[in-house]
Amino acid sequence: MVDKLLKLGLPKGSLQAATLTLMEKAGYTFQVGPRSYHAACDDPEITGMLVRAQEMARYVEAGVFDAGLTGLDWIKESKADVVEVADLIYAKQSMGPVKWVLAVPEASSITSVKDLEGKRIATEAVNLTKAYLAKHGVSAHVEFSWGATEVKAPELVDAIVEVTETGESLRANQLKILDVVLESWTKLIANRTSWQDEWKREKIENVVLLLQAAIAAEGKVGLKLNVEKTHLDTVLKILPAITSPTVSYLSDDRWVALETILDEKEVRRLIPQLRRAGAVGIIEYSLNKVVY
């Protein structure tokens, strides 16, 4: 029996796969059964459970979870009183933020939010949409959408507010974006009482550190190479680095070893240049974590 335990909420649904993959890169492997909401962690001090991101903030606020991962959008939508511990910018398809957008049919005469006065809008984010309309001084009917929001305009509603990463689904349904209602990204949040507990706070901070390190490593690789000192300056001018390359001396004092971190997309361009500049023994390796 573990004396201390952190109850962690994990988002079920569209973010589930990306979250579990990120967690594994950070060093926490969760096992989830095909019909189970419980997520067993290889860290005995953490127990996980899957719930919809839309519900996460209120469960964290109530203390059902000590901490959880959900979007900024759902924190604002639920108006939950939680500690926003850290930004973790990743999404189901990419490592970037998502956007809640106001969209209308391509053939619609509506060209701005002001044209929505008295109109009908469908969205899953009712509170976000109402706050957006109030900011613009517009009064419209906002109805909750249970799904398939993109297909509801123009037959059922005049406009929609929907979340998108790429805009592909909106375009496929002949919708055009008029405005961005909110840019959102994943956050790790904590229960206020749990955050005051010294052990739980340190445990949450440790998880955050490793998750941020895993995100920082995304799209980056390590590169090792050897070069004669006579070619060192030429190679250093070619080689980018987060700060500067590590230079290590070898048993043969005519040579040095270099090691650096760079964007993976740069490697195919740099390796031929480095080889021509005199570098040898070039090794590319993957990264799980980068701690700044």
C-alpha positions as a Markdown table, in Angstrom:
| # | Residue | x | y | z |
|---|---|---|---|---|
| 1 | Met | 0.0 | 0.0 | 0.0 |
| 2 | Val | 1.4 | 3.4 | -1.1 |
| 3 | Asp | 1.4 | 5.9 | 1.8 |
| 4 | Lys | 1.0 | 8.9 | -0.6 |
| 5 | Leu | -0.9 | 9.0 | -3.8 |
| 6 | Leu | -1.5 | 11.6 | -6.5 |
| 7 | Lys | -4.9 | 11.3 | -8.2 |
| 8 | Leu | -4.4 | 12.5 | -11.8 |
| 9 | Gly | -7.1 | 13.1 | -14.3 |
| 10 | Leu | -6.3 | 12.3 | -17.9 |
| 11 | Pro | -8.4 | 13.5 | -20.9 |
| 12 | Lys | -10.5 | 10.9 | -22.6 |
| 13 | Gly | -11.4 | 11.3 | -26.2 |
| 14 | Ser | -9.6 | 13.3 | -28.8 |
| 15 | Leu | -6.6 | 14.2 | -26.6 |
| 16 | Gln | -6.3 | 10.7 | -25.0 |
| 17 | Ala | -3.8 | 9.2 | -27.4 |
| 18 | Ala | -1.6 | 12.3 | -27.6 |
| 19 | Thr | -1.6 | 12.6 | -23.8 |
| 20 | Leu | -0.7 | 9.0 | -23.1 |
| 21 | Thr | 2.1 | 9.2 | -25.7 |
| 22 | Leu | 3.4 | 12.4 | -24.2 |
| 23 | Met | 3.2 | 10.9 | -20.7 |
| 24 | Glu | 5.3 | 7.9 | -21.8 |
| 25 | Lys | 7.9 | 10.2 | -23.3 |
| 26 | Ala | 8.0 | 12.0 | -20.0 |
| 27 | Gly | 8.6 | 8.7 | -18.2 |
| 28 | Tyr | 5.1 | 7.8 | -17.0 |
| 29 | Thr | 3.5 | 4.7 | -18.7 |
| 30 | Phe | -0.3 | 4.3 | -18.2 |
| 31 | Gln | -2.1 | 1.0 | -19.0 |
| 32 | Val | -5.7 | 1.5 | -20.0 |
| 33 | Gly | -8.1 | -1.3 | -20.7 |
| 34 | Pro | -10.3 | -1.2 | -23.8 |
| 35 | Arg | -13.5 | -0.6 | -21.7 |
| 36 | Ser | -11.9 | 0.9 | -18.6 |
| 37 | Tyr | -11.7 | 4.5 | -17.4 |
| 38 | His | -8.9 | 3.7 | -14.9 |
| 39 | Ala | -5.3 | 4.2 | -16.0 |
| 40 | Ala | -2.7 | 2.2 | -14.0 |
| 41 | Cys | 0.6 | 4.0 | -13.9 |
| 42 | Asp | 4.0 | 2.4 | -13.6 |
| 43 | Asp | 4.8 | 5.1 | -10.9 |
| 44 | Pro | 3.1 | 3.6 | -7.8 |
| 45 | Glu | 2.6 | 7.1 | -6.4 |
| 46 | Ile | 0.3 | 8.1 | -9.2 |
| 47 | Thr | -3.2 | 6.8 | -10.0 |
| 48 | Gly | -4.9 | 7.9 | -13.2 |
| 49 | Met | -8.5 | 8.1 | -14.4 |
| 50 | Leu | -9.8 | 9.1 | -17.8 |
| 51 | Val | -12.6 | 11.7 | -18.0 |
| 52 | Arg | -13.7 | 14.0 | -20.8 |
| 53 | Ala | -11.7 | 17.2 | -21.0 |
| 54 | Gln | -14.9 | 19.1 | -20.8 |
| 55 | Glu | -15.5 | 17.8 | -17.3 |
| 56 | Met | -12.0 | 17.8 | -16.0 |
| 57 | Ala | -11.8 | 21.2 | -14.4 |
| 58 | Arg | -14.9 | 20.8 | -12.2 |
| 59 | Tyr | -13.7 | 17.4 | -11.0 |
| 60 | Val | -10.3 | 18.9 | -10.1 |
| 61 | Glu | -12.1 | 21.9 | -8.4 |
| 62 | Ala | -14.1 | 19.4 | -6.3 |
| 63 | Gly | -11.1 | 17.4 | -5.3 |
| 64 | Val | -12.0 | 14.2 | -7.1 |
| 65 | Phe | -8.5 | 14.7 | -8.7 |
| 66 | Asp | -5.5 | 16.4 | -7.2 |
| 67 | Ala | -4.5 | 17.5 | -10.7 |
| 68 | Gly | -5.6 | 17.0 | -14.3 |
| 69 | Leu | -4.9 | 17.9 | -17.9 |
| 70 | Thr | -7.5 | 19.8 | -19.9 |
| 71 | Gly | -7.8 | 22.8 | -22.2 |
| 72 | Leu | -7.9 | 26.4 | -21.4 |
| 73 | Asp | -11.2 | 26.5 | -23.2 |
| 74 | Trp | -12.8 | 24.0 | -20.8 |
| 75 | Ile | -11.4 | 25.8 | -17.8 |
| 76 | Lys | -13.1 | 29.0 | -19.0 |
| 77 | Glu | -16.2 | 27.2 | -20.1 |
| 78 | Ser | -16.8 | 25.5 | -16.7 |
| 79 | Lys | -15.7 | 28.6 | -14.7 |
| 80 | Ala | -13.9 | 26.3 | -12.4 |
| 81 | Asp | -11.7 | 27.6 | -9.5 |
| 82 | Val | -8.5 | 25.7 | -10.0 |
| 83 | Val | -4.7 | 26.4 | -10.0 |
| 84 | Glu | -3.4 | 26.7 | -13.5 |
| 85 | Val | 0.0 | 25.1 | -12.9 |
| 86 | Ala | 1.5 | 25.0 | -16.4 |
| 87 | Asp | 0.9 | 25.4 | -20.1 |
| 88 | Leu | 1.5 | 22.2 | -22.1 |
| 89 | Ile | 1.1 | 23.2 | -25.7 |
| 90 | Tyr | 0.1 | 20.0 | -27.6 |
| 91 | Ala | -3.0 | 18.9 | -29.4 |
| 92 | Lys | -4.5 | 15.7 | -31.0 |
| 93 | Gln | -2.9 | 16.3 | -34.4 |
| 94 | Ser | 0.0 | 18.7 | -33.7 |
| 95 | Met | 2.1 | 20.3 | -31.0 |
| 96 | Gly | 0.4 | 23.7 | -31.4 |
| 97 | Pro | -2.7 | 25.4 | -29.9 |
| 98 | Val | -6.2 | 25.0 | -31.2 |
| 99 | Lys | -8.7 | 27.7 | -32.0 |
| 100 | Trp | -12.4 | 28.2 | -31.3 |
| 101 | Val | -13.7 | 30.1 | -34.3 |
| 102 | Leu | -16.9 | 31.7 | -35.5 |
| 103 | Ala | -17.9 | 30.2 | -38.8 |
| 104 | Val | -20.7 | 30.7 | -41.3 |
| 105 | Pro | -21.7 | 29.1 | -44.6 |
| 106 | Glu | -19.6 | 30.3 | -47.5 |
| 107 | Ala | -22.7 | 31.7 | -49.2 |
| 108 | Ser | -24.0 | 33.5 | -46.0 |
| 109 | Ser | -24.5 | 37.2 | -46.0 |
| 110 | Ile | -23.1 | 37.4 | -42.5 |
| 111 | Thr | -19.7 | 39.0 | -42.7 |
| 112 | Ser | -18.9 | 39.9 | -39.0 |
| 113 | Val | -20.0 | 39.2 | -35.5 |
| 114 | Lys | -22.2 | 42.4 | -35.6 |
| 115 | Asp | -24.4 | 40.6 | -38.2 |
| 116 | Leu | -25.3 | 38.0 | -35.7 |
| 117 | Glu | -27.8 | 40.2 | -33.8 |
| 118 | Gly | -30.9 | 38.1 | -33.2 |
| 119 | Lys | -29.4 | 35.0 | -35.0 |
| 120 | Arg | -29.0 | 31.4 | -33.9 |
| 121 | Ile | -25.5 | 30.0 | -33.1 |
| 122 | Ala | -24.7 | 26.3 | -32.3 |
| 123 | Thr | -21.7 | 25.4 | -30.2 |
| 124 | Glu | -20.4 | 23.1 | -27.5 |
| 125 | Ala | -18.8 | 26.1 | -25.8 |
| 126 | Val | -21.9 | 28.0 | -24.8 |
| 127 | Asn | -20.4 | 30.1 | -22.0 |
| 128 | Leu | -17.4 | 31.0 | -24.2 |
| 129 | Thr | -19.6 | 32.1 | -27.0 |
| 130 | Lys | -21.9 | 34.1 | -24.8 |
| 131 | Ala | -18.9 | 35.9 | -23.3 |
| 132 | Tyr | -17.6 | 36.6 | -26.8 |
| 133 | Leu | -20.9 | 38.0 | -28.0 |
| 134 | Ala | -21.3 | 40.2 | -24.9 |
| 135 | Lys | -17.8 | 41.6 | -25.5 |
| 136 | His | -19.0 | 42.7 | -29.0 |
| 137 | Gly | -22.4 | 44.0 | -27.7 |
| 138 | Val | -24.3 | 41.4 | -29.7 |
| 139 | Ser | -27.5 | 39.6 | -28.6 |
| 140 | Ala | -28.0 | 36.2 | -30.2 |
| 141 | His | -29.5 | 32.8 | -29.3 |
| 142 | Val | -26.7 | 30.4 | -28.4 |
| 143 | Glu | -27.7 | 26.7 | -28.3 |
| 144 | Phe | -25.7 | 23.7 | -27.1 |
| 145 | Ser | -24.6 | 21.4 | -29.8 |
| 146 | Trp | -24.3 | 17.7 | -29.0 |
| 147 | Gly | -22.0 | 17.1 | -31.9 |
| 148 | Ala | -21.7 | 17.3 | -35.7 |
| 149 | Thr | -21.8 | 21.1 | -35.3 |
| 150 | Glu | -20.3 | 21.8 | -38.7 |
| 151 | Val | -23.4 | 20.3 | -40.5 |
| 152 | Lys | -26.0 | 22.5 | -38.7 |
| 153 | Ala | -25.5 | 25.6 | -40.7 |
| 154 | Pro | -27.4 | 26.9 | -42.5 |
| 155 | Glu | -30.4 | 24.6 | -42.1 |
| 156 | Leu | -30.6 | 24.6 | -38.3 |
| 157 | Val | -28.6 | 27.7 | -37.3 |
| 158 | Asp | -27.0 | 30.8 | -38.8 |
| 159 | Ala | -23.5 | 30.3 | -37.5 |
| 160 | Ile | -21.4 | 28.0 | -35.4 |
| 161 | Val | -18.6 | 28.4 | -32.9 |
| 162 | Glu | -16.3 | 25.3 | -33.3 |
| 163 | Val | -12.8 | 24.2 | -32.3 |
| 164 | Thr | -10.3 | 23.5 | -35.1 |
| 165 | Glu | -6.6 | 22.7 | -35.5 |
| 166 | Thr | -6.4 | 22.9 | -39.3 |
| 167 | Gly | -9.7 | 24.2 | -40.5 |
| 168 | Glu | -10.0 | 21.2 | -42.8 |
| 169 | Ser | -13.4 | 20.0 | -41.5 |
| 170 | Leu | -14.8 | 23.5 | -41.8 |
| 171 | Arg | -13.7 | 23.8 | -45.4 |
| 172 | Ala | -15.1 | 20.3 | -46.1 |
| 173 | Asn | -18.5 | 21.6 | -44.9 |
| 174 | Gln | -18.3 | 24.8 | -47.0 |
| 175 | Leu | -17.9 | 27.0 | -44.0 |
| 176 | Lys | -15.7 | 30.1 | -43.7 |
| 177 | Ile | -14.1 | 31.5 | -40.6 |
| 178 | Leu | -15.1 | 35.0 | -39.6 |
| 179 | Asp | -13.2 | 35.4 | -36.3 |
| 180 | Val | -11.2 | 33.6 | -33.6 |
| 181 | Val | -13.2 | 33.4 | -30.4 |
| 182 | Leu | -10.4 | 31.9 | -28.3 |
| 183 | Glu | -7.0 | 30.3 | -28.8 |
| 184 | Ser | -6.6 | 27.4 | -26.5 |
| 185 | Trp | -4.0 | 24.9 | -25.4 |
| 186 | Thr | -3.6 | 22.1 | -22.9 |
| 187 | Lys | -3.0 | 23.0 | -19.3 |
| 188 | Leu | -2.1 | 21.1 | -16.2 |
| 189 | Ile | -4.4 | 22.2 | -13.4 |
| 190 | Ala | -4.5 | 21.4 | -9.7 |
| 191 | Asn | -7.0 | 21.4 | -6.9 |
| 192 | Arg | -6.3 | 24.4 | -4.6 |
| 193 | Thr | -6.2 | 22.2 | -1.4 |
| 194 | Ser | -3.9 | 19.7 | -3.1 |
| 195 | Trp | -1.6 | 22.5 | -4.3 |
| 196 | Gln | -1.1 | 23.5 | -0.6 |
| 197 | Asp | 0.0 | 20.0 | 0.3 |
| 198 | Glu | 3.8 | 19.9 | 0.2 |
| 199 | Trp | 4.2 | 16.4 | -1.1 |
| 200 | Lys | 1.5 | 16.7 | -3.7 |
| 201 | Arg | 2.8 | 20.0 | -4.9 |
| 202 | Glu | 6.3 | 18.7 | -5.4 |
| 203 | Lys | 4.9 | 15.6 | -7.2 |
| 204 | Ile | 2.8 | 17.7 | -9.5 |
| 205 | Glu | 5.8 | 20.0 | -10.2 |
| 206 | Asn | 8.0 | 16.9 | -11.0 |
| 207 | Val | 5.4 | 15.7 | -13.5 |
| 208 | Val | 5.1 | 19.1 | -15.1 |
| 209 | Leu | 8.9 | 19.4 | -15.5 |
| 210 | Leu | 9.1 | 16.1 | -17.3 |
| 211 | Leu | 6.1 | 16.8 | -19.5 |
| 212 | Gln | 7.5 | 20.2 | -20.5 |
| 213 | Ala | 10.9 | 18.5 | -21.2 |
| 214 | Ala | 9.1 | 15.9 | -23.4 |
| 215 | Ile | 7.4 | 18.7 | -25.4 |
| 216 | Ala | 10.6 | 20.6 | -25.7 |
| 217 | Ala | 12.3 | 17.5 | -27.3 |
| 218 | Glu | 9.5 | 17.2 | -29.9 |
| 219 | Gly | 11.0 | 17.7 | -33.4 |
| 220 | Lys | 14.6 | 17.8 | -32.1 |
| 221 | Val | 17.5 | 15.4 | -32.3 |
| 222 | Gly | 21.0 | 15.2 | -30.9 |
| 223 | Leu | 24.0 | 15.2 | -33.1 |
| 224 | Lys | 27.5 | 13.9 | -32.3 |
| 225 | Leu | 30.5 | 14.3 | -34.6 |
| 226 | Asn | 34.3 | 14.3 | -34.6 |
| 227 | Val | 36.4 | 17.0 | -36.3 |
| 228 | Glu | 40.1 | 17.9 | -36.6 |
| 229 | Lys | 41.0 | 21.1 | -34.8 |
| 230 | Thr | 42.1 | 22.6 | -38.1 |
| 231 | His | 38.5 | 22.4 | -39.3 |
| 232 | Leu | 36.8 | 23.3 | -36.0 |
| 233 | Asp | 36.0 | 26.9 | -36.8 |
| 234 | Thr | 34.5 | 26.0 | -40.2 |
| 235 | Val | 32.3 | 23.3 | -38.6 |
| 236 | Leu | 31.1 | 25.6 | -35.8 |
| 237 | Lys | 29.9 | 28.2 | -38.3 |
| 238 | Ile | 27.7 | 25.6 | -39.9 |
| 239 | Leu | 26.4 | 24.0 | -36.7 |
| 240 | Pro | 23.4 | 25.6 | -34.9 |
| 241 | Ala | 22.7 | 24.9 | -31.2 |
| 242 | Ile | 20.3 | 25.8 | -28.5 |
| 243 | Thr | 23.2 | 27.6 | -26.7 |
| 244 | Ser | 26.5 | 26.4 | -28.1 |
| 245 | Pro | 27.9 | 23.0 | -29.0 |
| 246 | Thr | 29.7 | 20.9 | -26.4 |
| 247 | Val | 33.3 | 20.5 | -27.4 |
| 248 | Ser | 35.2 | 17.5 | -25.9 |
| 249 | Tyr | 38.8 | 16.7 | -26.3 |
| 250 | Leu | 39.8 | 13.2 | -27.6 |
| 251 | Ser | 42.8 | 11.0 | -26.8 |
| 252 | Asp | 44.3 | 12.2 | -30.1 |
| 253 | Asp | 44.8 | 15.8 | -29.4 |
| 254 | Arg | 44.5 | 16.7 | -33.0 |
| 255 | Trp | 40.8 | 16.0 | -32.8 |
| 256 | Val | 37.7 | 17.1 | -30.8 |
| 257 | Ala | 34.2 | 15.8 | -30.4 |
| 258 | Leu | 31.2 | 18.0 | -30.8 |
| 259 | Glu | 27.7 | 17.4 | -29.5 |
| 260 | Thr | 24.6 | 19.6 | -30.0 |
| 261 | Ile | 20.8 | 19.6 | -30.2 |
| 262 | Leu | 19.0 | 20.8 | -33.3 |
| 263 | Asp | 15.7 | 20.7 | -35.2 |
| 264 | Glu | 15.3 | 17.4 | -36.9 |
| 265 | Lys | 14.2 | 19.0 | -40.1 |
| 266 | Glu | 17.7 | 20.7 | -40.3 |
| 267 | Val | 19.6 | 17.4 | -40.2 |
| 268 | Arg | 19.2 | 16.5 | -43.9 |
| 269 | Arg | 20.7 | 19.9 | -44.9 |
| 270 | Leu | 23.4 | 20.0 | -42.3 |
| 271 | Ile | 25.0 | 16.5 | -42.4 |
| 272 | Pro | 26.2 | 16.8 | -46.0 |
| 273 | Gln | 27.6 | 20.3 | -45.2 |
| 274 | Leu | 29.3 | 19.0 | -42.0 |
| 275 | Arg | 30.8 | 16.1 | -43.9 |
| 276 | Arg | 32.2 | 18.3 | -46.6 |
| 277 | Ala | 33.6 | 20.7 | -43.9 |
| 278 | Gly | 35.7 | 17.8 | -42.4 |
| 279 | Ala | 33.4 | 16.2 | -39.8 |
| 280 | Val | 33.5 | 12.4 | -39.4 |
| 281 | Gly | 31.8 | 9.9 | -37.2 |
| 282 | Ile | 28.5 | 11.8 | -37.4 |
| 283 | Ile | 25.8 | 10.2 | -35.3 |
| 284 | Glu | 22.1 | 11.4 | -35.1 |
| 285 | Tyr | 20.0 | 10.2 | -32.1 |
| 286 | Ser | 16.5 | 10.8 | -30.9 |
| 287 | Leu | 15.6 | 12.7 | -27.8 |
| 288 | Asn | 12.8 | 12.0 | -25.2 |
| 289 | Lys | 13.4 | 15.1 | -23.0 |
| 290 | Val | 15.1 | 18.4 | -23.2 |
| 291 | Val | 15.2 | 20.4 | -19.9 |
| 292 | Tyr | 16.1 | 24.1 | -20.3 |
